[in-house]
Amino acid sequence: MNWRIREMEDDDWDLVSQIYQAALLEGISTFETVCPPFEVWDKAHLQDCRYVMLVGNTVVGWCALSPTSAREAYKGVVEVSIYFDKAFRGLGLGTHLLDHLCRKSQEKGYWCLFVNILSINPASIGLHIKCGFREVGYRERIAKDRFGQWQNTIVMERRNAIT
């Protein structure tokens, strides 16, 4: 399968939001229930380290970083978002995209990548472990999912070579 990774462009939003919306409906990747308009999503994510994976000319996955705090001391600590079209999961593409994000984030000076993963999503947990993340916490019954069920999250982080 021929794939490539490039920086996300504003024009990618239609496909990026479709992938995100499908994950919202699935209910195992996030507690969010509504895909925001681009302007809201754009403000919540860093301008750098936004990437899409394409198979042919179609966006099949995306990743981005969000700041974890406005405090200067935490400027290098960021939260990872990574999502794939369901038809392209389990093919090893996520490993390539997340590895790319990890390398680029280090080049940009981010020293700690973290993620909260619903414990009912073992594929995402496995992907992050494969890319050098480790479990640093467990949050029991932290929030209800879109179906009204209490869920636990696994807190994972990856330290870039900067620290």
C-alpha positions as CSV (number, residue, x, y, z in Angstrom):
1,M,0.0,0.0,0.0
2,N,1.4,3.4,-1.0
3,W,1.0,6.0,1.6
4,R,2.6,9.3,2.5
5,I,2.5,11.8,5.4
6,R,2.3,15.6,4.9
7,E,1.5,18.6,6.9
8,M,-2.2,19.1,7.5
9,E,-3.8,21.9,5.4
10,D,-7.0,23.8,6.2
11,D,-8.5,22.3,3.1
12,D,-8.1,18.8,4.7
13,W,-10.7,19.7,7.4
14,D,-13.6,18.0,5.6
15,L,-11.9,14.6,5.6
16,V,-10.2,15.1,8.9
17,S,-13.5,16.0,10.5
18,Q,-15.3,13.0,8.9
19,I,-12.7,10.7,10.4
20,Y,-13.1,12.4,13.8
21,Q,-16.9,12.3,13.6
22,A,-16.8,8.6,12.9
23,A,-14.6,8.1,16.0
24,L,-17.1,10.1,18.1
25,L,-19.9,7.9,17.0
26,E,-17.9,4.8,17.7
27,G,-17.4,6.0,21.3
28,I,-14.1,4.3,22.2
29,S,-11.6,7.1,21.4
30,T,-12.8,10.2,23.2
31,F,-15.4,11.5,25.6
32,E,-16.3,14.3,23.1
33,T,-19.6,13.9,21.4
34,V,-19.7,16.7,18.9
35,C,-17.1,17.5,16.2
36,P,-16.4,21.2,16.5
37,P,-16.2,23.6,13.5
38,F,-12.7,24.1,12.1
39,E,-12.2,27.5,13.8
40,V,-12.8,26.0,17.3
41,W,-10.6,22.9,16.6
42,D,-7.9,25.1,15.1
43,K,-7.7,27.3,18.2
44,A,-7.5,24.2,20.5
45,H,-4.5,22.6,18.6
46,L,-1.0,23.8,18.1
47,Q,-0.2,25.2,14.7
48,D,2.8,22.9,14.2
49,C,2.9,19.1,14.3
50,R,-0.4,18.6,12.4
51,Y,-0.1,15.8,9.9
52,V,-2.3,13.7,7.6
53,M,-1.6,10.3,6.2
54,L,-2.8,9.8,2.6
55,V,-3.3,6.6,0.7
56,G,-3.5,7.8,-2.9
57,N,-5.0,11.2,-2.6
58,T,-7.3,10.4,0.2
59,V,-6.7,11.4,3.8
60,V,-7.0,8.2,5.9
61,G,-5.6,9.4,9.2
62,W,-4.5,12.4,11.0
63,C,-2.7,13.6,14.1
64,A,-2.2,16.8,16.0
65,L,-0.9,18.2,19.3
66,S,-2.7,20.3,21.9
67,P,-1.1,22.4,24.6
68,T,-1.7,21.1,28.1
69,S,-1.2,24.4,29.9
70,A,-0.8,28.1,29.1
71,R,1.9,28.3,31.8
72,E,5.4,28.8,30.3
73,A,6.9,26.0,32.3
74,Y,4.7,23.5,30.5
75,K,5.2,24.7,27.0
76,G,7.0,21.5,26.0
77,V,4.2,19.2,27.4
78,V,1.6,18.4,24.7
79,E,-1.3,16.1,24.3
80,V,-1.5,13.8,21.2
81,S,-4.6,13.2,19.1
82,I,-4.4,10.5,16.4
83,Y,-7.4,9.1,14.4
84,F,-7.8,6.8,11.5
85,D,-10.6,5.9,9.1
86,K,-11.9,2.6,10.3
87,A,-11.1,0.9,7.0
88,F,-7.4,1.7,7.4
89,R,-6.9,0.5,11.0
90,G,-4.8,-2.5,11.8
91,L,-2.6,-2.1,8.8
92,G,0.4,-0.6,10.6
93,L,-0.2,2.9,9.3
94,G,-0.8,4.3,12.7
95,T,2.7,3.3,13.8
96,H,4.2,5.3,10.9
97,L,2.1,8.3,11.6
98,L,2.7,8.4,15.3
99,D,6.4,7.8,14.9
100,H,6.5,10.7,12.5
101,L,4.7,12.9,15.0
102,C,7.1,11.8,17.7
103,R,10.2,12.7,15.6
104,K,8.8,16.0,14.5
105,S,7.6,17.0,18.0
106,Q,11.2,16.4,19.2
107,E,12.6,18.6,16.4
108,K,10.1,21.4,17.5
109,G,11.3,21.2,21.1
110,Y,8.4,19.4,22.8
111,W,9.8,17.2,25.5
112,C,6.8,15.3,26.8
113,L,3.9,13.8,24.7
114,F,1.0,12.5,26.7
115,V,-2.3,10.9,25.9
116,N,-5.4,9.8,27.8
117,I,-6.8,6.6,26.3
118,L,-10.1,4.9,27.2
119,S,-9.2,1.5,28.7
120,I,-11.7,-0.1,26.3
121,N,-9.5,0.8,23.3
122,P,-6.6,-1.8,23.5
123,A,-5.6,-1.0,19.9
124,S,-4.8,2.6,20.7
125,I,-2.9,1.5,23.9
126,G,-0.9,-1.0,21.9
127,L,-0.1,1.6,19.2
128,H,1.2,4.1,21.8
129,I,3.3,1.4,23.5
130,K,4.8,0.4,20.2
131,C,5.8,4.0,19.6
132,G,7.6,4.4,23.0
133,F,4.8,5.6,25.3
134,R,4.5,4.1,28.8
135,E,1.6,4.0,31.2
136,V,2.0,6.6,34.0
137,G,-1.5,6.5,35.4
138,Y,-5.0,5.0,35.6
139,R,-8.1,7.1,36.1
140,E,-11.1,5.0,37.3
141,R,-14.6,6.0,36.2
142,I,-13.4,9.4,35.2
143,A,-16.2,10.2,32.8
144,K,-19.2,8.8,31.1
145,D,-19.0,7.9,27.4
146,R,-21.5,8.9,24.8
147,F,-23.6,5.9,25.7
148,G,-23.8,6.9,29.4
149,Q,-21.4,4.3,30.6
150,W,-18.6,5.1,33.1
151,Q,-15.2,4.6,31.6
152,N,-11.6,4.4,32.8
153,T,-8.7,6.0,31.1
154,I,-5.0,5.0,30.8
155,V,-2.6,8.0,31.1
156,M,0.5,7.4,28.9
157,E,3.5,9.6,28.1
158,R,6.5,9.5,25.9
159,R,9.6,11.5,26.8
160,N,11.5,12.9,23.8
161,A,15.3,13.0,24.0
162,I,15.3,16.7,24.9
163,T,15.0,16.0,28.7
